[in-house]
Amino acid sequence: MKKALSLLAALSLMASFTACGTDTTPASTPDSTPDSQSEADPSSTEPPVEPSGDKRELKVWAFTTEVPGMVTKFMDLNPDFAAQYDMKESVIATTDGAYQPALDAALAGDEVDMYAAEAAFILKYSQGEAAKYAAPYEDLGIDIGKVKEAEIAQYTVDIGTNPDGKLVGLGYQATGGAYIYRRSIAKDVFGTDDPAKVKAEIGPGWDKFFEAAAKLKEKGYGIVSGDGDIWHAIENISDKGWVVDDKLHIDPKREEFLDLSKKLMDNDYHNDTQDWQEGWFADMAGTGKKQIFGFFGPAWLINYTMSGNCGREVDEETGEVKAEGTWGDWAVCEPPVGFFWGGTWVLGAASSQNKEAVGDIIEWITLDTSETGLQYMWANGTFAPNEDGTPGTKDTVASGVVMAKSDGKVDFLGGQNMFDVFVPANQFANGKNLTPYDEDINTAWRDQVRQYTSGQKTRDAAIADFKQAVSDKLAIDAE
């Protein structure tokens, strides 16, 4: 499962999502802020929550309250465990790059038992410079055989495997992507809102996608909000990552983003917004310059971004719906190309003195397929039910076994079972083209692409300036 908007702003937006009547616990934030290497301001971090009594303390580090909340739930379900341990949580947002430097210092000082890393920087902790701090799951007492039994999405395994071939991290979500589209627009342009038929209109492949864009334009609609909407799909279909043999490599499929983005701009197929900014959110509510047909994203984009920015207004006291916005007018179908976006991985520290306890928690979060395991509760909305006892937010999870026995019907999607689309989407996700430098390189790349498509520089100049920017920031020269 970041760029134009700081994560702090994104989290603030998430805090306002109650206007759409959804559970607001963020399942996974989008990519981190561009400057992930800046030093953390100690005054901006939350003080750790101290344990009490004579229990052993479990030091849990995370960038949102999500993973600590899971630890709390595990303790609630296992009172004998809770009688022995108290959690000391350190939650530091990724805003301005605060989380990673603080976590790195804590890991070096043997002050961590369990920690979280998101897609934007997980490879640093599973395969890169900080991989030495991660304990192999087998050293935590975790039964690795359960990975196959639970049918865990392979890309999450690939990303969480260290250079020695040892599994050190797993994600609890599955973040395979879909195309999320407006039903009313589909009916107007294509004569149907049936996901099976809409997917045939927009794909497979970009040629079909742009044919659909032309049809939509004839009726006054845009196919996406901005070029950022297609970036994650393009990024994840590349054969190779940004760095190959210590040199900057521009995969042809990623270079094509220049041309596809220019085509969107030149043909007025979008509203030229930037993701995580006001105009992007306005298009989710249907209040932008022109109505937008769809967005590319995983289930978390629906749950924690679109549903909260759909324009639906609910009276907090009476529960009366004052305005529907675009709520219920959405559906999901297979995208033109397979991709994934985001996710959070959980790891145990090699220096932990509580390895067995950490292993018990991580196994419950990532591999327990029972109805009392985190995976099942997360998929069915029972981890944090609504105040009236009905299921809360439903999300796709890493276990195929759990997904097969879960109910993915969502009101936001007009009652569609989103798992019918998101479960098979995971097989197209590729975790082998990522590098530890992606956050910075992606930011530089997208900046140059925007300058090119807006006419500020030529295509060749954009590529040359991109190479120079990466060299200046990361000391990585181009091939």
C-alpha positions as CSV (number, residue, x, y, z in Angstrom):
1,M,0.0,0.0,0.0
2,K,2.9,9.6,-1.1
3,K,4.3,12.4,-2.7
4,A,2.4,15.6,-3.2
5,L,0.8,15.8,0.2
6,S,2.6,15.2,3.5
7,L,1.4,12.2,5.4
8,L,0.4,14.4,8.3
9,A,-2.2,16.1,6.0
10,A,-3.3,12.7,4.7
11,L,-3.9,11.5,8.2
12,S,-5.7,14.7,9.1
13,L,-8.0,14.0,6.2
14,M,-8.5,10.4,7.3
15,A,-9.6,11.8,10.7
16,S,-12.5,13.6,9.0
17,F,-13.8,10.5,7.3
18,T,-16.6,10.1,9.8
19,A,-18.6,12.4,7.6
20,C,-19.2,9.4,5.4
21,G,-20.1,7.1,8.2
22,T,-17.0,4.8,7.9
23,D,-14.6,3.3,10.4
24,T,-11.6,5.6,10.3
25,T,-8.8,3.4,11.4
26,P,-6.2,3.8,8.6
27,A,-5.4,0.3,7.2
28,S,-2.4,1.6,5.3
29,T,-1.3,5.0,4.3
30,P,-0.2,5.8,0.8
31,D,3.5,6.2,0.0
32,S,5.5,8.2,2.4
33,T,6.4,11.9,2.1
34,P,9.1,12.7,-0.4
35,D,11.8,13.6,2.1
36,S,12.0,10.4,4.0
37,Q,15.6,10.9,5.0
38,S,15.1,14.2,6.9
39,E,15.8,14.2,10.6
40,A,12.9,13.8,13.0
41,D,12.0,16.7,15.3
42,P,11.9,15.2,18.8
43,S,9.3,17.7,19.8
44,S,6.9,16.5,17.1
45,T,6.9,12.8,18.2
46,E,4.4,11.3,20.6
47,P,5.9,10.1,23.9
48,P,5.9,6.3,24.3
49,V,3.1,4.8,26.3
50,E,4.8,3.3,29.4
51,P,3.9,-0.2,30.7
52,S,2.8,-0.7,34.3
53,G,3.6,-3.1,37.1
54,D,6.2,-5.9,37.0
55,K,5.2,-7.3,33.6
56,R,7.7,-7.7,30.8
57,E,7.5,-4.9,28.3
58,L,7.0,-5.3,24.6
59,K,8.4,-2.4,22.8
60,V,6.3,-1.9,19.6
61,W,7.2,0.7,17.0
62,A,4.9,1.9,14.3
63,F,4.0,5.0,12.2
64,T,0.2,4.8,12.9
65,T,-1.7,3.4,15.8
66,E,-2.9,0.5,13.7
67,V,-0.3,-2.2,14.6
68,P,-0.3,-1.2,18.3
69,G,-4.1,-1.6,18.2
70,M,-3.6,-5.1,16.9
71,V,-1.3,-5.9,19.8
72,T,-3.9,-4.6,22.2
73,K,-6.6,-6.8,20.5
74,F,-4.3,-9.8,20.8
75,M,-3.9,-9.2,24.5
76,D,-7.6,-8.8,24.9
77,L,-8.1,-12.2,23.3
78,N,-5.3,-13.8,25.3
79,P,-5.6,-12.8,29.0
80,D,-2.8,-15.2,30.0
81,F,-0.5,-13.5,27.6
82,A,-1.7,-10.1,28.8
83,A,-0.9,-11.1,32.4
84,Q,2.7,-11.4,31.5
85,Y,3.3,-8.5,29.1
86,D,2.6,-4.8,28.8
87,M,3.1,-2.9,25.6
88,K,5.3,0.1,25.3
89,E,4.2,1.7,22.0
90,S,6.2,4.3,20.1
91,V,4.0,5.8,17.3
92,I,5.8,8.3,15.1
93,A,4.3,9.5,11.9
94,T,6.3,9.4,8.7
95,T,5.7,13.1,8.2
96,D,8.9,14.9,7.3
97,G,10.8,11.6,7.5
98,A,10.5,11.4,11.3
99,Y,9.8,7.7,11.7
100,Q,12.7,6.0,10.0
101,P,15.6,7.8,11.8
102,A,13.9,7.3,15.1
103,L,13.3,3.6,14.5
104,D,16.8,3.2,13.2
105,A,18.3,4.7,16.4
106,A,16.0,2.5,18.5
107,L,17.0,-0.7,16.6
108,A,20.7,0.1,16.9
109,G,20.1,0.6,20.7
110,D,18.3,-2.7,21.1
111,E,15.1,-0.8,22.1
112,V,12.7,-2.6,19.8
113,D,10.8,-5.9,20.0
114,M,8.4,-5.5,17.1
115,Y,8.0,-2.9,14.3
116,A,6.1,-1.9,11.2
117,A,7.3,-0.8,7.8
118,E,5.2,0.3,4.9
119,A,5.6,-0.4,1.2
120,A,7.6,2.9,0.6
121,F,10.5,1.7,2.7
122,I,10.0,-1.9,3.7
123,L,12.9,-3.1,1.5
124,K,15.3,-1.1,3.6
125,Y,14.3,-3.2,6.6
126,S,13.8,-6.5,4.9
127,Q,16.6,-6.5,2.3
128,G,18.6,-3.3,2.6
129,E,20.9,-1.5,5.0
130,A,18.6,-2.2,8.0
131,A,17.9,-5.8,7.2
132,K,20.4,-6.9,9.8
133,Y,18.1,-5.8,12.6
134,A,15.2,-8.1,11.5
135,A,14.8,-11.6,13.0
136,P,13.9,-14.4,10.6
137,Y,10.3,-15.5,11.4
138,E,11.6,-19.0,12.2
139,D,13.7,-17.5,15.0
140,L,10.6,-16.1,16.5
141,G,9.0,-19.5,16.6
142,I,6.7,-18.9,13.7
143,D,5.6,-21.9,11.7
144,I,6.7,-20.9,8.2
145,G,4.7,-23.8,6.7
146,K,1.6,-21.7,7.4
147,V,2.6,-19.3,4.7
148,K,1.6,-21.9,2.1
149,E,-1.3,-23.2,4.1
150,A,-2.8,-19.7,4.4
151,E,-2.2,-19.0,0.7
152,I,-0.4,-15.8,1.4
153,A,-0.1,-13.4,-1.6
154,Q,3.3,-14.2,-3.0
155,Y,4.4,-10.6,-3.5
156,T,4.1,-9.9,0.2
157,V,6.4,-12.9,0.8
158,D,8.9,-11.8,-1.8
159,I,9.1,-8.3,-0.3
160,G,9.5,-9.7,3.2
161,T,12.3,-12.1,2.4
162,N,15.9,-11.1,3.3
163,P,19.0,-11.6,1.1
164,D,19.7,-14.9,2.8
165,G,16.3,-16.2,1.7
166,K,14.8,-16.0,5.2
167,L,11.3,-14.6,5.8
168,V,11.5,-11.6,8.1
169,G,8.3,-9.7,7.4
170,L,4.7,-10.2,6.1
171,G,1.9,-7.9,5.4
172,Y,-1.5,-8.5,6.8
173,Q,-3.2,-6.7,3.9
174,A,-3.3,-7.6,0.2
175,T,-3.1,-4.4,-1.8
176,G,-3.6,-5.7,-5.3
177,G,-5.2,-2.9,-7.4
178,A,-8.5,-2.6,-9.3
179,Y,-10.1,0.1,-11.4
180,I,-12.8,1.9,-9.3
181,Y,-15.4,3.5,-11.5
182,R,-18.7,5.4,-11.4
183,R,-21.7,3.3,-12.2
184,S,-23.8,6.2,-13.5
185,I,-21.1,7.2,-16.0
186,A,-20.5,3.7,-17.1
187,K,-24.2,3.4,-18.0
188,D,-24.2,6.7,-19.8
189,V,-21.2,5.9,-21.9
190,F,-21.1,2.2,-22.2
191,G,-24.7,1.3,-21.6
192,T,-23.9,-0.9,-18.6
193,D,-22.3,-0.8,-15.2
194,D,-21.6,-4.6,-15.1
195,P,-17.9,-5.0,-13.9
196,A,-17.3,-7.9,-16.4
197,K,-18.3,-5.6,-19.3
198,V,-16.7,-2.5,-18.1
199,K,-13.3,-4.2,-17.7
200,A,-13.6,-5.2,-21.4
201,E,-14.1,-1.5,-22.3
202,I,-11.0,-0.2,-20.4
203,G,-8.6,-3.1,-21.1
204,P,-6.6,-5.2,-21.2
205,G,-3.7,-2.9,-22.0
206,W,-3.3,0.8,-22.4
207,D,-4.6,1.0,-26.0
208,K,-8.0,-0.2,-24.9
209,F,-7.8,2.2,-21.9
210,F,-7.3,5.2,-24.2
211,E,-10.0,4.1,-26.5
212,A,-12.3,4.2,-23.5
213,A,-10.9,7.6,-22.6
214,A,-11.9,8.9,-26.1
215,K,-15.5,7.6,-25.7
216,L,-15.8,9.2,-22.2
217,K,-14.5,12.5,-23.5
218,E,-17.2,12.6,-26.2
219,K,-19.7,12.7,-23.3
220,G,-17.8,15.2,-21.3
221,Y,-16.1,12.9,-18.8
222,G,-12.5,12.3,-17.8
223,I,-11.2,8.8,-17.4
224,V,-8.9,9.6,-14.4
225,S,-8.4,12.6,-12.2
226,G,-4.7,13.1,-12.9
227,D,-1.7,11.2,-14.2
228,G,-0.8,10.0,-10.8
229,D,-3.8,7.7,-11.0
230,I,-2.1,5.5,-13.6
231,W,1.4,5.8,-12.1
232,H,1.2,2.9,-9.6
233,A,-0.1,0.6,-12.3
234,I,2.8,1.5,-14.6
235,E,5.4,1.4,-11.8
236,N,4.4,-2.2,-10.8
237,I,4.4,-3.7,-14.3
238,S,8.1,-2.9,-15.0
239,D,10.4,-5.8,-15.5
240,K,13.2,-4.2,-13.5
241,G,13.4,-1.7,-10.7
242,W,15.0,1.7,-10.6
243,V,18.5,0.4,-9.5
244,V,20.2,-2.4,-11.3
245,D,23.8,-3.3,-10.4
246,D,24.1,-0.1,-8.4
247,K,23.1,2.0,-11.4
248,L,20.0,4.0,-12.2
249,H,17.9,2.0,-14.7
250,I,14.9,3.4,-16.5
251,D,12.7,0.4,-17.4
252,P,11.0,0.9,-20.8
253,K,7.6,0.3,-19.2
254,R,8.3,3.1,-16.7
255,E,9.7,5.4,-19.3
256,E,6.4,5.0,-21.1
257,F,4.8,6.9,-18.3
258,L,6.1,10.1,-20.1
259,D,4.1,9.3,-23.2
260,L,1.0,8.0,-21.5
261,S,0.9,11.0,-19.2
262,K,1.4,13.4,-22.2
263,K,-1.4,11.6,-24.0
264,L,-3.8,12.2,-21.0
265,M,-2.8,15.9,-20.9
266,D,-2.8,16.7,-24.6
267,N,-6.3,15.0,-25.1
268,D,-7.8,16.5,-22.0
269,Y,-8.7,13.1,-20.7
270,H,-8.3,14.2,-17.0
271,N,-8.6,17.1,-14.7
272,D,-4.9,17.4,-14.3
273,T,-5.0,17.0,-10.5
274,Q,-2.2,15.7,-8.3
275,D,-3.0,12.8,-6.0
276,W,-3.5,13.7,-2.3
277,Q,-4.4,17.3,-3.1
278,E,-7.7,19.1,-3.0
279,G,-8.6,18.7,-6.6
280,W,-8.1,14.9,-6.4
281,F,-10.5,14.6,-3.5
282,A,-13.0,16.8,-5.3
283,D,-13.1,14.4,-8.2
284,M,-14.1,11.6,-5.8
285,A,-17.1,13.7,-4.8
286,G,-18.0,14.6,-8.4
287,T,-17.4,18.3,-7.8
288,G,-14.3,18.8,-10.0
289,K,-13.9,20.6,-13.3
290,K,-15.5,17.7,-15.1
291,Q,-16.9,14.4,-13.8
292,I,-14.3,11.7,-13.5
293,F,-15.0,8.1,-14.4
294,G,-12.5,6.3,-12.1
295,F,-9.5,5.8,-10.0
296,F,-6.8,3.1,-9.7
297,G,-6.3,1.6,-6.3
298,P,-6.6,-1.2,-3.7
299,A,-9.4,-1.7,-1.2
300,W,-7.8,0.7,1.2
301,L,-8.2,3.5,-1.2
302,I,-11.9,2.9,-1.2
303,N,-12.2,2.5,2.6
304,Y,-9.9,5.2,3.9
305,T,-9.8,7.8,1.1
306,M,-12.7,7.7,-1.4
307,S,-15.5,6.9,1.1
308,G,-14.5,9.8,3.2
309,N,-14.3,12.2,0.3
310,C,-17.4,11.1,-1.6
311,G,-19.5,14.1,-0.6
312,R,-21.8,12.1,1.7
313,E,-23.0,13.9,4.7
314,V,-24.5,12.2,7.8
315,D,-25.9,13.9,10.8
316,E,-23.8,12.7,13.7
317,E,-26.7,12.9,16.2
318,T,-29.6,11.5,14.2
319,G,-27.7,9.4,11.6
320,E,-29.8,11.1,8.9
321,V,-28.1,11.2,5.5
322,K,-28.2,14.9,4.4
323,A,-26.3,14.3,1.1
324,E,-25.3,11.2,-0.7
325,G,-22.6,12.6,-2.9
326,T,-21.2,9.7,-5.0
327,W,-21.8,7.1,-2.3
328,G,-23.1,3.9,-3.7
329,D,-22.4,5.0,-7.3
330,W,-19.1,3.1,-7.5
331,A,-18.0,-0.4,-8.6
332,V,-14.7,-2.2,-9.2
333,C,-13.4,-4.2,-12.1
334,E,-10.1,-5.6,-13.3
335,P,-7.7,-2.9,-14.4
336,P,-6.0,-2.7,-17.8
337,V,-2.8,-3.9,-16.1
338,G,-2.2,-5.7,-12.8
339,F,-0.5,-3.8,-9.9
340,F,-0.4,-3.3,-6.2
341,W,-0.1,-0.2,-4.1
342,G,0.9,0.1,-0.5
343,G,0.7,-2.2,2.5
344,T,2.3,-2.6,5.9
345,W,4.7,-5.3,6.9
346,V,5.4,-6.4,10.5
347,L,8.8,-7.5,11.7
348,G,10.5,-8.7,14.9
349,A,13.8,-7.4,16.1
350,A,16.8,-9.8,16.1
351,S,17.9,-8.3,19.5
352,S,14.5,-8.8,21.2
353,Q,14.5,-10.6,24.5
354,N,10.8,-11.5,23.9
355,K,11.1,-13.4,20.6
356,E,8.5,-16.0,21.5
357,A,5.9,-13.4,22.5
358,V,6.6,-11.4,19.4
359,G,6.3,-14.5,17.3
360,D,2.9,-15.3,18.8
361,I,1.6,-11.8,18.0
362,I,3.0,-11.7,14.4
363,E,1.7,-15.2,13.6
364,W,-1.8,-14.1,14.8
365,I,-1.6,-11.0,12.7
366,T,-0.3,-12.5,9.5
367,L,-1.0,-16.3,9.4
368,D,-3.9,-17.2,11.7
369,T,-6.8,-18.1,9.3
370,S,-9.3,-18.8,12.1
371,E,-12.3,-16.6,12.8
372,T,-10.4,-15.2,15.8
373,G,-7.3,-14.3,13.8
374,L,-6.6,-10.8,12.7
375,Q,-6.9,-11.7,9.0
376,Y,-10.5,-12.9,9.3
377,M,-11.6,-10.0,11.5
378,W,-9.9,-7.5,9.2
379,A,-11.6,-8.9,6.1
380,N,-15.0,-9.1,7.6
381,G,-15.1,-5.8,9.5
382,T,-15.2,-7.4,12.9
383,F,-11.9,-6.1,14.2
384,A,-13.5,-2.7,14.9
385,P,-17.3,-3.1,14.5
386,N,-19.5,0.0,14.3
387,E,-21.2,1.4,17.4
388,D,-24.4,-0.5,16.7
389,G,-22.5,-3.8,16.5
390,T,-22.6,-4.1,12.7
391,P,-19.4,-4.9,10.8
392,G,-17.0,-2.1,10.4
393,T,-14.6,-1.5,7.5
394,K,-13.9,-4.5,5.4
395,D,-10.5,-4.9,3.7
396,T,-8.6,-7.3,1.6
397,V,-6.1,-9.4,3.5
398,A,-3.0,-11.4,2.6
399,S,-4.5,-14.8,3.1
400,G,-6.3,-16.4,0.2
401,V,-7.9,-18.9,2.5
402,V,-9.4,-16.2,4.6
403,M,-10.6,-14.2,1.6
404,A,-12.3,-17.2,0.2
405,K,-14.6,-17.5,3.3
406,S,-15.2,-13.8,3.8
407,D,-17.9,-11.4,2.8
408,G,-16.8,-8.5,0.8
409,K,-20.1,-6.8,0.0
410,V,-19.7,-3.0,0.5
411,D,-22.5,-0.4,0.5
412,F,-20.1,2.2,-1.0
413,L,-19.9,-0.1,-4.1
414,G,-23.6,-0.5,-4.4
415,G,-23.5,-3.8,-2.6
416,Q,-20.9,-5.3,-4.9
417,N,-18.6,-8.0,-3.3
418,M,-15.3,-6.3,-3.9
419,F,-13.4,-9.5,-3.0
420,D,-14.5,-11.0,-6.4
421,V,-12.2,-8.5,-8.0
422,F,-9.5,-7.8,-5.4
423,V,-8.7,-11.5,-4.6
424,P,-7.6,-12.4,-8.2
425,A,-5.9,-9.0,-8.5
426,N,-3.3,-10.1,-6.0
427,Q,-1.9,-12.7,-8.4
428,F,-0.8,-9.9,-10.8
429,A,1.0,-8.0,-8.1
430,N,4.8,-8.0,-8.5
431,G,7.1,-7.3,-5.5
432,K,10.4,-8.1,-7.4
433,N,10.9,-4.7,-9.1
434,L,11.1,-2.6,-5.9
435,T,14.3,-1.1,-4.4
436,P,15.1,0.6,-1.1
437,Y,15.4,3.9,-3.0
438,D,12.0,4.0,-4.7
439,E,10.5,6.7,-2.5
440,D,13.0,9.4,-3.5
441,I,13.4,8.2,-7.1
442,N,9.6,8.1,-7.7
443,T,9.3,11.7,-6.4
444,A,12.0,12.9,-8.8
445,W,10.6,11.0,-11.7
446,R,7.0,12.2,-11.3
447,D,8.2,15.8,-10.9
448,Q,10.1,15.6,-14.2
449,V,7.1,13.9,-16.0
450,R,4.8,16.8,-14.9
451,Q,7.3,19.4,-16.2
452,Y,7.4,17.6,-19.5
453,T,3.6,17.1,-19.9
454,S,3.0,20.8,-19.0
455,G,5.4,21.9,-21.7
456,Q,8.1,23.3,-19.4
457,K,10.8,21.1,-20.9
458,T,11.4,18.5,-23.6
459,R,11.2,14.8,-23.2
460,D,15.0,14.4,-23.4
461,A,15.5,17.3,-21.0
462,A,13.1,15.7,-18.5
463,I,15.0,12.4,-18.6
464,A,18.4,14.1,-18.3
465,D,17.2,16.2,-15.3
466,F,15.8,13.1,-13.7
467,K,19.1,11.3,-13.9
468,Q,20.9,14.4,-12.5
469,A,18.4,14.7,-9.6
470,V,18.9,11.1,-8.6
471,S,22.7,11.4,-8.8
472,D,22.6,14.6,-6.7
473,K,20.3,13.1,-4.0
474,L,21.4,9.5,-3.8
475,A,24.8,9.4,-5.5
476,I,23.4,6.8,-7.9
477,D,24.5,7.4,-11.5
478,A,22.6,6.3,-14.6
479,E,23.6,3.3,-16.7
